[in-house]
Amino acid sequence: MPGPGLRCPGCGSSNIIDDDLHCQTQRVCVDCGAVVSEGTLVNDVMGGADVSYSHTTAVARKPCPNLLYGIQRVRAMCRTLRVNPEIETLSQTNFTQAYQHEHFINVSLQRKEVLGGCCVLVSCRLLNWPITMGTISCLLDADPMVLGEIYKEMVQTLNITAPTISITDVMEAHSQEYKISPLHAPEEFSADPRLLNKRAVALVELAADTWIVTGRQPVPIMMSAIYLAWQSLKPTKQRLKLTLEKFCKIAKVNKQKVAMKRVAEMKEVLCKLGNELPWVREDLTPENVVIHVEDILQHRFALLRRALRTHEETQLEEGRTSCEDSQNEKSVPSEIPEIPNTSSVERCEVRTDVFEQPGDGDDNLCTSPEPHGGTQGNQEPNWGKRVLFAPPCVVHPKKRRRAPHPECKDVTGDEEICDIEIDSYIRTPREVREFALVQQMLSEKEDANVSH
């Protein structure tokens, strides 16, 4: 309000009001409209706190174009995989956090694109949507090794605990890629997707029980399982003659290079179990074992136990036969060679070595070889070939490169014997007998020369 006693200098009226129409407060006479007084920005109290210049001129920060492009790529991958909206939202959130993190802010655009695929992968696993790294690498056309490396870095950076999945969890999603349903394939080549997935999962579980899955890539194993399941559901001549390559062309998928090896390994296991079926009279081969896949999978646990028991009994029988043969060779005591020019103590030691009974020494042929047995006697160095089922790395071990031994110029005979070479210095009972016979023959010749 204007102060008391204030009058208009033009008309002398005291009817003066404050006009707040403009940015400055003015006192105006109502009768004549003259401006009586005018305020200043310095003296007038406008109210509110002081605001800095940088805050008054700040604008909303626009997101990075590469971030927007990455979010679009994440959304496109989610739409391609047909995941639910919750996974899509979580994938975009994880990608935004990872992109703006200092660990990934200065990496190349190619790694940022792979980072988007890793965010989709971890989001699917967190929300129980099984998917493999191979699928993501196929969508991005990226190296699986690079994808795994960035995935590990992202999980550690964002402190995410992602659950691990097994090969059977992703089997259903992988089987949907094969276009062999009645809507996509002719009747003689079509199969029910549910029955196909159920049979393929059973084959993968059998492969896991027999060490085929250990250390192997999952996609070739799943492809071989689907191929065998497809043949066994309707084992007609037309299907049995169809190769894996032609099957992949019908199903409109790319054939994996090592898938045929996995098919051969699965057929080998099926033959071992199928031979234990009591109603099967013929010997099963990889060509006719597909017909009995349903029976083998239905009774696979009992057949596994029976096959292992049969294999153990066969090994025991072979061990007993070898023991009997070795005992027949050294059963006559009169064959002890009499070594002249030796003391009685030395002759006793020779007799002890010659007639060493089974169980008294390390060269007992009746004892079963240890899993990690060496090359002693007739033992086979690779123990994986003596058991019915073994890991692939044991059945087909890689040859290790040995460092070249330096040339030994000064050999004194006191050097330590390597563990690998020690078996060649240990004499077996047969070698002891042969050595004694040779000594006897040499001594007889010497006596004959002396007498002459």
C-alpha positions in Angstrom: 0.0 0.0 0.0 1.2 3.6 -0.7 2.3 5.5 2.3 0.0 8.0 4.1 0.0 11.6 2.8 1.2 10.7 -0.7 -0.6 12.8 -3.3 -0.4 12.9 -7.1 1.8 15.9 -8.3 -0.5 16.4 -11.3 -4.0 16.5 -9.9 -3.4 16.5 -6.2 -5.5 13.3 -5.7 -4.7 10.9 -2.8 -6.2 7.9 -4.6 -2.9 6.1 -5.5 -2.5 2.4 -5.9 0.4 -0.1 -6.5 0.5 -1.4 -10.1 2.1 -4.9 -10.3 1.4 -5.4 -14.0 5.0 -5.2 -15.0 8.2 -6.5 -13.6 8.7 -3.4 -11.4 6.1 -2.2 -8.9 4.8 1.3 -9.7 2.5 3.7 -7.9 -0.2 5.1 -10.2 -2.8 7.8 -9.7 -6.3 6.4 -10.3 -7.9 9.7 -11.2 -5.4 10.9 -13.8 -3.3 7.8 -14.5 0.0 9.5 -13.8 2.9 7.5 -12.4 3.6 8.9 -9.0 6.8 6.8 -8.2 8.7 4.0 -9.8 10.5 1.2 -7.9 14.1 -0.1 -8.8 15.4 -3.7 -9.1 18.0 -3.0 -6.4 15.8 -1.7 -3.7 12.7 -3.8 -4.2 12.6 -7.2 -2.4 11.2 -9.7 -4.8 11.3 -12.7 -2.4 12.9 -16.2 -2.8 16.5 -17.4 -2.5 19.4 -16.3 -4.6 19.9 -18.4 -7.7 23.3 -18.8 -9.5 23.7 -17.9 -13.1 24.7 -21.4 -14.2 21.4 -22.8 -12.8 19.3 -20.1 -14.4 20.8 -20.9 -17.8 20.9 -24.7 -17.5 18.9 -26.8 -20.0 18.0 -30.6 -20.0 20.9 -32.7 -21.1 20.2 -34.7 -24.2 21.1 -38.4 -24.2 24.0 -39.6 -26.3 23.0 -40.7 -29.9 24.9 -44.0 -29.4 23.0 -44.7 -26.3 19.7 -44.2 -28.1 20.9 -46.4 -30.9 22.0 -49.1 -28.4 18.6 -49.0 -26.7 16.9 -49.4 -30.1 19.1 -52.5 -30.7 18.2 -53.9 -27.3 14.6 -53.4 -28.0 14.9 -55.0 -31.5 16.7 -58.1 -30.0 13.9 -58.5 -27.4 11.3 -58.3 -30.1 13.1 -60.9 -32.2 13.3 -63.3 -29.2 9.7 -62.5 -28.4 10.3 -62.0 -24.7 7.8 -60.4 -22.4 7.7 -56.7 -21.7 9.2 -57.1 -18.3 12.4 -58.6 -19.7 12.5 -55.8 -22.4 12.3 -53.1 -19.7 14.9 -54.7 -17.5 17.2 -55.1 -20.5 17.0 -51.4 -21.4 17.6 -50.4 -17.8 20.7 -52.7 -17.5 22.0 -51.4 -20.8 21.6 -47.7 -19.7 23.4 -48.4 -16.4 26.2 -50.3 -18.1 26.6 -47.8 -20.9 27.0 -44.9 -18.5 29.5 -46.7 -16.3 33.1 -45.6 -16.4 34.1 -49.2 -17.3 32.2 -49.1 -20.6 32.0 -45.4 -21.5 35.2 -45.3 -23.5 35.0 -48.7 -25.3 34.5 -49.1 -29.0 31.0 -49.1 -30.6 31.4 -52.8 -31.5 31.8 -53.7 -27.8 29.0 -51.5 -26.9 26.7 -53.3 -29.3 27.8 -56.6 -27.8 27.1 -55.1 -24.4 23.5 -54.7 -25.4 23.3 -58.4 -26.2 24.8 -59.2 -22.8 22.2 -57.1 -21.1 19.4 -59.0 -22.9 21.1 -62.3 -21.9 21.4 -61.5 -18.2 17.8 -60.1 -18.1 16.4 -63.3 -19.6 18.3 -65.4 -17.1 17.2 -63.3 -14.2 13.6 -63.7 -15.1 13.8 -67.4 -15.9 13.7 -67.1 -19.7 16.3 -69.7 -20.8 18.6 -68.6 -23.6 22.1 -69.4 -24.7 25.1 -67.2 -25.6 25.1 -68.9 -29.0 21.7 -67.4 -29.8 22.8 -63.9 -28.8 26.1 -64.2 -30.7 24.1 -65.3 -33.8 21.8 -62.3 -33.5 24.7 -59.9 -33.2 27.0 -61.8 -35.6 29.7 -61.5 -32.9 32.5 -63.7 -31.7 31.3 -66.0 -28.8 34.6 -65.5 -27.0 34.2 -61.7 -27.0 30.6 -62.1 -25.9 31.6 -64.2 -23.0 34.3 -61.8 -22.0 32.0 -58.7 -22.0 29.3 -60.7 -20.2 31.6 -61.5 -17.4 32.8 -57.9 -17.1 29.3 -56.6 -17.1 28.1 -59.0 -14.4 31.0 -58.0 -12.2 30.6 -54.3 -12.9 26.9 -54.1 -12.2 27.2 -56.7 -9.3 24.5 -59.0 -10.8 24.1 -62.5 -9.6 22.9 -64.3 -12.7 21.7 -67.9 -12.3 23.3 -70.7 -14.4 21.1 -72.8 -16.7 21.5 -76.3 -17.9 21.3 -77.6 -21.5 17.8 -79.1 -20.8 16.4 -75.7 -19.8 17.1 -74.2 -23.2 16.0 -77.2 -25.2 12.5 -76.1 -25.7 13.5 -72.7 -27.0 16.1 -74.2 -29.3 13.7 -76.8 -30.7 11.3 -74.0 -31.8 13.9 -72.9 -34.4 13.4 -76.1 -36.4 10.6 -75.6 -38.9 9.4 -79.2 -39.0 5.9 -78.8 -37.5 2.9 -79.9 -39.6 2.5 -76.2 -40.7 6.0 -76.0 -42.2 6.9 -79.5 -43.4 5.2 -82.2 -45.4 3.5 -85.0 -43.5 6.3 -87.6 -44.0 8.8 -85.1 -42.5 6.7 -83.3 -39.9 6.7 -83.9 -36.2 4.7 -82.7 -33.2 6.9 -80.0 -31.5 5.9 -81.2 -27.9 6.7 -84.8 -28.6 9.9 -83.8 -30.4 11.1 -81.6 -27.5 10.2 -84.3 -24.9 12.2 -87.0 -26.8 15.1 -84.7 -27.4 15.3 -83.7 -23.7 15.4 -87.4 -22.7 18.3 -88.0 -25.2 20.2 -85.0 -23.8 19.8 -86.3 -20.2 21.1 -89.7 -21.3 24.1 -88.0 -23.0 24.7 -86.1 -19.7 24.7 -89.3 -17.7 27.2 -90.9 -20.1 29.7 -88.0 -20.1 28.9 -86.8 -23.7 27.9 -83.3 -22.6 30.9 -82.7 -20.5 33.1 -79.9 -21.9 31.1 -79.7 -25.1 29.3 -76.9 -26.9 25.6 -77.2 -26.2 24.2 -76.3 -29.7 25.7 -79.4 -31.6 24.5 -81.7 -28.8 21.0 -80.2 -29.0 21.0 -80.5 -32.8 22.1 -84.2 -32.7 19.4 -84.9 -30.0 16.7 -83.3 -32.1 17.8 -85.2 -35.2 17.7 -88.6 -33.4 14.4 -87.7 -31.7 12.9 -86.8 -35.1 14.0 -90.1 -36.6 12.8 -92.2 -33.6 9.4 -90.7 -33.5 8.5 -92.2 -36.9 11.4 -94.5 -37.9 10.4 -95.0 -41.5 13.0 -95.9 -44.2 12.7 -92.5 -45.7 13.6 -90.8 -42.4 16.4 -93.3 -41.5 18.1 -92.7 -44.9 17.9 -88.9 -44.5 21.3 -87.4 -43.5 21.8 -84.7 -40.9 22.6 -82.2 -43.6 19.4 -82.8 -45.5 17.4 -82.7 -42.2 18.9 -79.2 -41.5 17.8 -78.0 -44.9 14.3 -79.2 -44.3 14.2 -77.6 -40.8 15.8 -74.4 -42.2 18.6 -74.3 -39.8 22.4 -74.1 -40.2 24.2 -77.3 -39.7 26.9 -77.4 -37.0 30.3 -78.9 -38.0 30.7 -81.2 -35.1 27.0 -82.3 -34.8 27.6 -85.5 -36.8 30.3 -86.5 -34.3 27.8 -86.0 -31.4 25.3 -88.1 -33.4 27.8 -91.0 -33.6 28.6 -90.8 -29.9 24.9 -90.9 -29.0 24.3 -93.9 -31.2 27.3 -95.7 -29.7 25.8 -95.2 -26.2 22.3 -96.3 -27.4 23.9 -99.4 -28.8 25.5 -100.3 -25.5 22.3 -99.9 -23.7 20.1 -101.4 -26.4 22.1 -104.7 -26.3 20.9 -105.1 -22.7 17.2 -105.2 -23.7 16.1 -108.8 -23.1 13.6 -108.9 -26.0 16.1 -107.7 -28.6 17.7 -110.8 -30.1 20.0 -109.1 -32.7 23.1 -107.1 -32.1 22.3 -103.4 -32.4 24.3 -101.3 -34.7 24.3 -97.5 -35.4 22.1 -98.3 -38.4 19.3 -100.1 -36.6 19.5 -98.7 -33.1 17.1 -95.7 -33.8 14.2 -98.1 -33.9 14.7 -99.0 -30.3 15.3 -95.5 -29.0 11.8 -95.3 -27.3 12.4 -98.5 -25.3 15.9 -97.5 -24.4 14.9 -94.1 -23.1 11.9 -95.6 -21.2 14.2 -98.0 -19.3 17.5 -96.1 -19.4 18.2 -96.1 -15.7 17.8 -99.9 -15.4 19.8 -100.4 -18.7 22.6 -98.2 -17.4 23.0 -100.3 -14.2 22.8 -103.5 -16.2 25.3 -102.4 -18.8 27.8 -101.3 -16.1 27.3 -104.6 -14.2 27.9 -106.6 -17.4 31.0 -104.7 -18.2 32.4 -105.3 -14.8 31.7 -109.0 -15.0 33.4 -109.2 -18.4 36.5 -107.4 -17.0 36.6 -109.8 -14.0 36.4 -112.8 -16.3 39.2 -111.5 -18.5 41.3 -110.9 -15.4 40.7 -114.5 -14.1 41.6 -115.9 -17.5 44.9 -113.9 -17.7 45.7 -115.1 -14.1 45.2 -118.7 -15.0 47.4 -118.4 -18.1 50.2 -116.7 -16.0 50.0 -119.3 -13.3 50.2 -122.2 -15.9 53.5 -120.7 -17.2 55.2 -120.8 -13.7 53.5 -123.8 -12.1 56.4 -126.4 -12.4 59.1 -126.0 -9.7 61.6 -128.2 -11.5 62.1 -125.5 -14.1 64.1 -123.4 -11.6 67.4 -122.8 -13.3 70.4 -123.8 -11.3 72.9 -121.0 -11.5 76.5 -122.1 -10.8 79.1 -120.0 -9.2 76.5 -118.3 -7.0 75.8 -118.6 -3.3 72.7 -120.2 -1.8 71.3 -116.9 -0.7 71.4 -115.5 -4.3 69.7 -118.7 -5.6 66.9 -118.2 -3.1 66.4 -114.7 -4.2 66.1 -115.8 -7.8 63.6 -118.5 -6.8 61.6 -115.9 -4.9 61.5 -113.6 -7.9 60.6 -116.4 -10.3 57.8 -117.9 -8.3 56.3 -114.7 -7.0 52.7 -115.5 -6.1 49.8 -113.2 -7.2 49.2 -110.6 -4.6 52.8 -110.6 -3.3 54.1 -107.9 -5.7 53.1 -105.0 -7.8 52.9 -107.0 -11.0 49.9 -108.9 -9.9 47.8 -109.6 -13.1 44.7 -110.4 -11.2 44.3 -107.0 -9.6 42.2 -104.6 -11.5 44.1 -101.5 -12.8 43.8 -98.3 -11.0 41.9 -95.4 -12.7 45.1 -93.5 -13.0 47.3 -96.5 -13.8 50.6 -96.1 -15.6 52.3 -98.2 -18.2 53.5 -101.0 -15.8 53.2 -104.5 -17.2 50.3 -104.9 -19.6 48.3 -102.1 -18.1 46.9 -99.7 -20.6 48.0 -96.1 -20.0 44.6 -94.6 -20.9 42.2 -95.8 -18.3 39.2 -94.2 -20.1 39.3 -97.0 -22.7 38.9 -99.7 -20.0 35.6 -98.3 -18.6 32.2 -98.3 -20.2 31.6 -94.6 -20.0 34.2 -91.9 -19.5 34.7 -88.2 -20.1 35.7 -87.3 -23.7 39.0 -85.8 -22.5 40.0 -89.2 -21.1 38.8 -91.3 -24.0 40.5 -89.1 -26.5 43.3 -87.3 -24.7 45.3 -84.6 -26.4 49.0 -85.4 -26.9 51.0 -83.1 -24.7 54.1 -81.5 -26.2 57.2 -82.5 -24.3 60.0 -80.1 -23.9 63.1 -81.3 -25.7 65.6 -82.8 -23.2 69.0 -81.1 -23.1 71.9 -83.2 -24.3 73.6 -85.0 -21.4 77.3 -84.6 -22.0 78.5 -85.9 -18.6 76.7 -89.0 -17.7 77.9 -90.6 -14.5 75.1 -93.1 -13.8 74.1 -91.4 -10.5 71.4 -89.3 -12.1 67.8 -89.5 -10.8 65.4 -91.7 -12.8 62.3 -89.9 -14.0 58.9 -91.4 -12.9 57.9 -91.9 -16.6 61.1 -94.0 -17.3 61.2 -95.9 -14.0 58.9 -98.7 -15.4 61.5 -99.6 -18.0 64.1 -100.3 -15.2 61.9 -102.7 -13.2 62.2 -106.3 -14.2 59.1 -108.5 -14.4 59.1 -112.2 -13.3 59.4 -113.3 -17.0 62.5 -111.1 -17.5 64.0 -112.5 -14.3 63.6 -116.0 -15.6 65.1 -115.1 -19.0 68.0 -113.4 -17.4 68.7 -116.4 -15.2 68.5 -118.8 -18.2 71.0 -116.6 -20.1 73.4 -116.6 -17.2 73.1 -120.4 -16.9 73.9 -120.8 -20.6 76.9 -118.5 -20.4 78.3 -120.3 -17.4 77.9 -123.7 -19.1 79.8 -122.4 -22.1 82.6 -121.1 -19.9 82.8 -124.5 -18.1 83.0 -126.3 -21.4 85.8 -124.1 -22.7 87.7 -124.6 -19.5 87.4 -128.4 -19.7 88.7 -128.4 -23.2 
